[in-house]
Amino acid sequence: MSTETQGDFREFNRFFTEQLAGQETELSLEESVAAFRAYQSELARCHDELQPAIDELDANGGIALEMDAIIAGGKQHLAEEGISE
């Protein structure tokens, strides 16, 4: 079995375990593989759409998100709207 095939099998197994197992309707093997291929296609599309932003960050640097400041700002905004925790 080639390395790529082994990787596909591992990814399919992970996809099946995380996404398909436990669903009310059972899928055939063919349906499961089709769902996995659709998932791979969507993942590739998302990666392609995000790549320009990733490249820009790599080229221009970026700043770390200050999560505490973001959360504090959100809480302040909610408080100004009269919404409390």
Secondary structure, 3 states (H helix, E strand, C coil): CCHHHHHHHHHHHHHHHHHHCCCCCCCCHHHHHHHHHHHHHHHHHHHHHHHHHHHHHHHHCCCCCCHHHHHHHHHHHHHHCCCCC
